[in-house]
């Protein structure tokens, strides 16, 4: 009986994943049915008749077919066979015994979604001659977006961009409102535009940022609103790119555009800024932080480290990326942490900071911590356990936070809603991202699933205690989350 119920729930989840992607298909599909027969790709490359002779158009046609084939033969929503699926039970089993990891198999296939995917690919192919390169890429990104998948994507290479990088902050700090979202703020900029540092972007070329997001949302793969906004900061297709802004009609072919911003004092002003070739190797100016006060940002080149705070009797473990370092393993980290805990005969507060963590792979050290904490006497030595998440926490960091909170006694999530969803399609490592054969553009297609909560209504991992990161906090070197944790301990002791 439970198996049948579980199966029904999975089918319903698949319908939710796919619903928005095919509701608009009906009339257009019927009205333009004849278009498909001009480009006749049905999923099998060997049966496909190419439309274009050797040329730029033929190269793009080959690239589109190459990408579509990978999705049709791997993506859980597009293949009519079960795929490897990690659940809370299998994650728990693999954490306790990493040698044995047998995922479950679940079917997510949606035939109507596959039909629309093929229709969209064929429609794009016949339009290749009339489209610029960046328009083809944006079309492909829009097709992938219909899969509601955070891990599948296509990149936008060589696009000029605005001369700054961004970070996300909320407008208010303490609120339990789950419908507020973070906004883009300029973190670093070319030196001649240093006045823009630590300002919130309000508009570009007189188009408000809300409107820009509305135009981009159908074109950038994501499954949650926080995730959509977080992706803008990660180097993929974003509103910082000239090609993306041109595609959605925010800018034309001008080289300089007005940017309107608001600084931390509330003053609003406009600056004319150019599009530049790159910000990766440019001499950028940025706000200098006090790493003694914002110690969570003090070691940006290390994937993980820890700090013992004797005065608070706290162990603070920072994990910015779930990826083993070459010169210092996560097991070495855990041995140092466990030795410190033992020497102190236990601690009052144990914190794992996953802010800004986009994911990665299993860390042996965190797996060992998890196994260790399953033992009741060990759990008592950790005191109050907090896991910090924020609007950049995604993928593996969401898995780990969810696993700890639901399987270790009295774990509290604190911070802001995570970027990554609870249930998600994921990539099979290694091998991704891949590259299109002619253009060399990178892309990735999910081939497995993570299904942690069958009953979630929003698919968002919310903290138990909401503490939002504001621009004022950053500018004033104030870590409101750590302060909240410390204050809660003080109140408990009193």
HURALIN-V724746 format. One record per helix or strand of 2 or more residues. SS is the DSSP state (h for helix, s for strand). FROM is the first residue (numbers start at 1). TO is the last residue. If there is no record, write none. Layout:
BEGIN
SS_FROM_TO + SS_FROM_TO
END
This chain:
BEGIN
h_2_22 + h_25_31 + h_33_36 + h_45_47 + h_56_72 + s_83_87 + h_88_96 + s_104_106 + h_111_130 + h_133_145 + s_153_154 + s_161_162 + s_164_170 + s_183_190 + h_191_196 + s_199_204 + s_207_208 + h_209_217 + h_225_231 + h_242_247 + s_256_263 + s_268_276 + s_284_286 + h_295_297 + s_304_309 + s_314_319 + h_330_343 + s_349_353 + h_364_373 + h_376_381 + s_384_389 + h_396_407 + s_411_415 + s_424_426 + s_434_435 + s_442_444 + s_448_451 + s_465_466 + h_471_475 + h_480_493
END
